[in-house]
Amino acid sequence: MKTKVGIIGAGAMGTLFGFHLAGMCDVTMLDANMATLGTIEQKGLGVDDQAARRVAVARRPAELYGSNVIFLFVKAVDTLRALRPFTGQLDPVTPVVSLQNGVGNEDAIRTALGGAVPVIVGITTESAVTTAPGRVHTSGRGNTIVGSASPSTSRMVTDLLTKNGLQAAVVNDIRPHLWGKLVANCAINALSALLDCDAGTILKEPNAAHLGEALAEEAAAVAAALKIKLPFVNPWQYVAEVISVGADARASMAFDLASGHPSEIDHINGAIVAFGRRAGVPTPYNDTMMRLVKAKEALLRDR
């Protein structure tokens, strides 16, 4: 019997993972955009020039209640809204997997679903850009890492991913990896959004690079104060390596501002500011980026 996989969020990452998991699993996609679901229902999911794969679509959360595993690919700001319909409805052994940006996603999931649901938190360096509903372009192969709060469940998730052609591994402590990704996101996303440029431009333009390095150094200083050992020595070198993988892509925050969707700024630069305040570490660069993005959002709403 095939594993029943529910995917909440049919954006770029939901499409990418849904496509791969559809190789050996019964995949059902849930999204708030009915037009996107209609296209996926008709044409399936496609990655680069590979043939599309058929998946089911769910127009109501109840259609995912029988899933064996649920992957969450909505924006961090949408986590509570997306999961509230699932409260008390999932099998207690059904894990919810979050590979979302930012920190604090596990707390949001448990707030929505309660403490009994297995929550698997991780990061992924897979990169994808939506080219049409249900179709994405990738920037090369990435890797997915999940924490082992529940070792057997975490191993089930990584086995599921690797059997479907994705690279995945389990680590004992996911926090260094979550914070490593947070360092990169805080240096890239807001700059890409405010400058309306692809990630590669941040490395090429000296003023943008200076800001990006300052943002990354601040985030690393906060992690050090929290006694979180990052999986790299030089924060800016790591950010540059991340950018090189998807240099021609704009950050998701740029698309949020362009579409009027609330950004994840509070979960990225805002998280650095909040943790920095608790740890007594000044974060003026991240605070400025957070305020600029919030001001931009407000101006766009007023228009």
C-alpha positions in Angstrom: 0.0 0.0 0.0 1.3 3.4 -1.0 2.0 6.0 1.7 -0.6 8.7 1.8 1.2 12.1 1.7 -0.6 15.4 2.3 1.1 18.6 1.2 -0.2 21.9 2.5 0.9 24.7 0.2 1.2 24.3 -3.5 3.9 27.0 -4.1 7.4 26.3 -5.4 8.6 24.0 -2.6 5.3 22.2 -2.2 5.3 21.6 -6.0 8.9 20.4 -5.9 8.4 17.9 -3.0 5.0 16.9 -4.2 6.5 16.0 -7.6 9.2 13.8 -6.1 7.0 12.1 -3.5 4.4 11.3 -6.2 6.9 8.9 -7.7 6.1 6.2 -5.1 3.4 7.8 -2.9 -0.3 8.9 -3.1 0.1 12.7 -2.9 -2.7 15.1 -2.2 -2.2 18.8 -2.5 -4.1 21.4 -0.4 -3.9 25.1 -1.2 -6.0 28.2 -0.6 -5.7 29.1 -4.3 -8.5 27.2 -6.1 -7.2 28.2 -9.5 -3.8 26.7 -8.8 -5.4 23.5 -7.6 -7.5 23.4 -10.7 -4.4 23.6 -12.9 -2.6 20.9 -10.9 -5.7 18.6 -11.1 -5.7 19.0 -14.9 -1.9 19.0 -15.6 -0.2 17.4 -12.6 3.1 18.6 -11.1 6.2 19.3 -13.2 9.8 20.0 -12.5 12.1 21.4 -15.2 11.6 19.4 -18.4 10.5 16.2 -16.7 7.1 14.7 -17.5 4.4 15.9 -15.2 3.2 13.6 -12.4 -0.4 13.2 -11.5 -1.5 14.0 -7.9 -4.8 14.4 -6.1 -6.0 17.9 -5.0 -7.9 18.7 -1.8 -10.3 21.6 -1.7 -11.1 21.0 2.0 -8.7 20.3 4.8 -10.8 17.2 5.8 -9.5 15.5 2.6 -6.1 15.3 4.3 -7.2 13.9 7.6 -6.3 10.4 6.6 -2.7 11.2 5.5 0.1 9.1 6.8 2.4 12.1 6.8 1.8 15.8 6.2 4.4 18.3 4.8 3.8 21.9 5.6 5.0 24.3 2.9 3.0 27.5 3.7 4.7 30.7 4.7 5.5 30.8 8.4 3.0 33.7 8.8 0.2 31.4 7.6 1.0 28.3 9.8 -1.8 28.8 12.4 -4.4 29.6 9.8 -3.5 26.6 7.7 -3.4 24.1 10.5 -6.4 25.1 12.7 -8.8 23.0 10.7 -6.7 19.9 11.6 -7.0 20.4 15.4 -8.1 17.0 16.9 -8.6 15.5 13.4 -5.2 13.8 12.7 -4.2 10.3 13.7 -1.9 10.8 16.8 0.9 9.0 14.9 0.7 11.2 11.8 3.8 13.4 11.7 3.6 17.0 10.5 6.9 18.0 8.8 7.9 21.6 8.6 10.7 22.7 6.3 9.6 26.3 6.5 11.8 29.4 6.8 12.6 31.1 10.1 12.4 29.9 13.6 9.4 29.3 15.9 7.5 27.1 13.4 7.4 24.1 15.8 5.8 26.3 18.5 3.2 27.5 16.0 2.4 24.0 14.9 1.9 22.8 18.4 -0.2 25.8 19.2 -2.5 24.9 16.4 -2.5 21.1 16.8 -1.7 20.5 20.5 1.4 18.8 22.0 0.5 15.2 21.1 1.1 15.4 17.3 4.6 14.4 16.2 6.3 17.5 14.8 9.4 17.0 12.6 11.3 20.3 12.0 14.0 20.6 9.4 15.6 22.7 6.7 16.1 22.1 3.0 18.6 23.6 0.5 16.4 22.5 -2.4 15.6 25.5 -4.5 12.8 26.1 -6.9 11.1 28.9 -8.7 7.5 28.7 -9.9 7.2 29.1 -13.7 3.4 28.3 -13.8 0.9 26.8 -11.4 2.2 23.3 -10.5 5.4 23.7 -12.4 8.8 24.8 -11.2 12.4 25.4 -12.3 15.2 24.1 -10.0 18.7 25.4 -9.4 20.4 22.1 -8.8 20.1 19.4 -6.3 19.9 20.2 -2.6 19.7 18.4 0.7 17.1 18.1 3.5 18.0 17.7 7.1 15.5 17.0 9.9 15.8 16.8 13.7 15.5 13.6 15.6 13.2 14.6 18.5 11.4 11.4 17.5 14.2 9.3 16.0 12.0 6.6 14.4 9.5 9.1 13.0 12.3 11.3 11.7 13.9 8.3 10.0 10.6 7.4 8.4 10.4 10.9 6.9 14.0 10.8 5.5 13.5 7.3 4.2 10.4 8.5 2.4 12.3 11.4 0.8 15.4 9.3 -0.2 13.2 6.6 -1.8 11.7 9.3 -3.9 14.9 10.7 -5.2 15.7 13.4 -2.7 18.7 13.7 -0.4 17.8 13.7 3.3 19.4 13.0 6.6 18.6 13.0 10.4 20.6 15.0 12.9 20.4 14.9 16.7 20.1 18.6 17.1 18.4 20.6 14.4 18.9 24.0 16.0 22.4 24.7 14.5 21.0 24.0 11.0 17.8 26.1 11.6 20.0 29.0 12.7 22.4 28.4 9.8 19.5 28.8 7.4 18.2 31.8 9.3 21.6 33.5 9.0 21.4 33.1 5.2 17.8 34.2 5.0 18.2 37.3 7.1 21.1 38.4 4.8 19.3 37.6 1.5 15.5 37.8 1.7 14.8 41.4 2.8 17.6 42.8 0.6 16.3 40.9 -2.5 12.8 42.1 -1.7 13.6 45.8 -1.1 16.1 46.1 -4.0 13.8 44.0 -6.2 16.7 42.0 -7.5 17.9 38.4 -7.7 20.1 37.0 -5.0 23.2 37.1 -7.2 23.0 40.9 -7.4 23.6 41.1 -3.6 27.1 39.7 -4.1 27.9 41.9 -7.1 26.7 45.3 -5.7 29.2 46.5 -3.1 26.7 48.4 -0.9 24.3 45.4 -0.9 27.1 43.0 -0.1 28.2 45.2 2.8 24.7 45.2 4.2 24.3 41.5 3.7 27.5 40.7 5.5 26.5 43.0 8.4 23.1 41.2 8.7 24.8 37.8 8.7 27.4 38.8 11.3 24.7 40.1 13.6 22.7 36.9 13.3 25.7 34.8 14.0 26.5 36.9 17.1 23.0 36.2 18.4 23.4 32.5 17.8 26.7 32.5 19.6 25.1 34.3 22.6 22.4 31.6 22.7 25.2 29.0 22.6 24.1 27.6 19.3 27.1 26.3 17.3 26.5 27.2 13.6 27.5 24.6 11.0 30.0 27.0 9.5 32.8 29.4 10.6 32.5 32.4 8.4 28.8 33.6 8.1 29.3 35.7 5.0 31.2 33.0 3.2 28.3 30.7 3.9 25.8 33.2 2.7 27.8 33.6 -0.5 27.7 29.8 -1.0 23.9 29.8 -0.6 23.5 32.6 -3.1 25.7 30.9 -5.6 23.3 28.0 -5.7 20.3 30.2 -6.7 22.0 33.4 -7.9 19.4 34.0 -10.6 16.4 33.7 -8.3 14.6 36.4 -6.4 13.9 35.7 -2.7 10.4 34.6 -1.8 10.0 37.8 0.2 10.2 39.8 -3.0 7.3 37.8 -4.4 5.4 38.5 -1.2 5.8 42.2 -1.5 4.9 42.1 -5.2 1.7 40.1 -4.5 0.6 41.8 -1.4 1.0 38.7 0.7 2.3 39.3 4.3 6.0 38.6 4.4 7.9 36.4 6.7 10.0 39.3 8.0 8.9 38.7 11.7 10.1 35.1 11.4 13.5 36.0 9.8 15.1 39.4 10.5 12.4 40.1 13.2 13.4 36.8 14.9 17.1 37.9 15.0 16.0 41.2 16.6 13.8 39.4 19.2 16.4 36.9 20.2 19.1 39.5 20.2 17.1 41.6 22.7 16.7 38.6 25.0 20.4 37.8 24.7 21.6 41.4 25.1 23.1 41.5 21.6 22.6 44.7 19.5 21.0 44.0 16.1 20.7 47.5 14.4 21.0 46.2 10.9 18.4 43.5 11.2 16.1 45.9 13.1 16.4 48.4 10.2 15.7 45.8 7.6 12.6 44.6 9.5 11.3 48.2 9.8 12.0 48.9 6.1 10.1 45.8 5.0 7.2 46.6 7.3 7.1 50.2 6.0 7.1 48.9 2.4 4.2 46.5 3.2 2.2 49.3 4.7 2.8 51.6 1.8 1.8 48.9 -0.7 -1.4 48.2 1.3 -2.3 51.9 1.3 -2.0 52.0 -2.5 
